[in-house]
Amino acid sequence: MKDNDIKCLKLELGKLIKCDLKILEKYVSLGKVKEGYSFVKSFKIRVTDWLSKFKRRVQELEDELENKKLSESNIFDAWLQHI
């Protein structure tokens, strides 16, 4: 009887160890998912920042172009007045 109880306990222990390993594997997998999510989140922040800087630079260039057009127009108007 005692040997039978020991065998049953060993079997139960084996099942618990397998269950613990599965839980540990899922925990590790979840950690990897969290790391991946963290990477994606930081990448999104960097891309959003880059896009914001890009839009600001485009606006600066458009403003500069508009100022140059206005300046050229003023120069042309001044030249026409002297003709």
C-alpha positions as CSV (number, residue, x, y, z in Angstrom):
1,M,0.0,0.0,0.0
2,K,2.8,2.4,0.9
3,D,4.6,1.8,-2.4
4,N,1.3,2.4,-4.3
5,D,0.9,5.7,-2.5
6,I,4.4,6.7,-3.3
7,K,3.8,5.9,-7.0
8,C,0.6,7.9,-7.0
9,L,2.4,10.9,-5.3
10,K,5.3,10.6,-7.9
11,L,2.7,10.6,-10.7
12,E,1.0,13.7,-9.2
13,L,4.3,15.4,-8.8
14,G,5.2,14.7,-12.4
15,K,1.9,16.1,-13.5
16,L,2.5,19.3,-11.4
17,I,6.0,19.7,-12.8
18,K,4.6,19.5,-16.3
19,C,1.9,21.9,-15.5
20,D,4.4,24.3,-13.9
21,L,6.6,24.0,-17.0
22,K,3.7,24.9,-19.2
23,I,2.8,27.9,-17.1
24,L,6.5,28.9,-17.1
25,E,6.6,28.6,-20.9
26,K,3.5,30.7,-21.2
27,Y,4.9,33.3,-18.8
28,V,8.1,33.4,-20.8
29,S,6.1,33.7,-24.0
30,L,4.0,36.5,-22.5
31,G,7.2,38.2,-21.6
32,K,8.4,38.0,-25.2
33,V,5.1,39.4,-26.3
34,K,5.4,42.3,-23.8
35,E,8.9,43.0,-25.1
36,G,7.7,42.9,-28.7
37,Y,4.8,45.3,-27.7
38,S,7.3,47.6,-25.9
39,F,9.5,47.6,-29.0
40,V,6.5,48.4,-31.3
41,K,5.3,51.1,-28.9
42,S,8.7,52.8,-28.8
43,F,9.0,52.5,-32.6
44,K,5.6,54.1,-33.0
45,I,6.7,57.0,-30.8
46,R,9.9,57.5,-32.8
47,V,8.0,57.4,-36.1
48,T,5.4,59.8,-34.8
49,D,8.2,62.1,-33.7
50,W,10.0,61.8,-37.0
51,L,6.7,62.5,-38.9
52,S,6.1,65.6,-36.7
53,K,9.6,66.9,-37.5
54,F,9.1,66.2,-41.2
55,K,5.8,68.0,-41.3
56,R,7.3,71.0,-39.5
57,R,10.2,71.0,-41.9
58,V,7.9,70.9,-44.9
59,Q,5.9,73.8,-43.5
60,E,9.2,75.7,-43.0
61,L,10.2,75.1,-46.6
62,E,6.7,76.1,-47.9
63,D,6.9,79.3,-45.9
64,E,10.4,80.0,-47.2
65,L,9.2,79.4,-50.8
66,E,6.3,81.7,-50.3
67,N,8.6,84.4,-48.9
68,K,10.9,84.1,-51.9
69,K,8.0,84.3,-54.3
70,L,6.8,87.5,-52.5
71,S,10.3,88.9,-52.6
72,E,10.8,88.2,-56.3
73,S,7.4,89.7,-57.0
74,N,8.4,92.9,-55.1
75,I,11.7,93.1,-57.0
76,F,9.9,92.6,-60.3
77,D,7.3,95.3,-59.4
78,A,10.1,97.7,-58.4
79,W,11.9,97.0,-61.6
80,L,8.7,97.6,-63.6
81,Q,8.3,101.0,-61.9
82,H,11.7,102.1,-63.0
83,I,11.2,101.2,-66.7
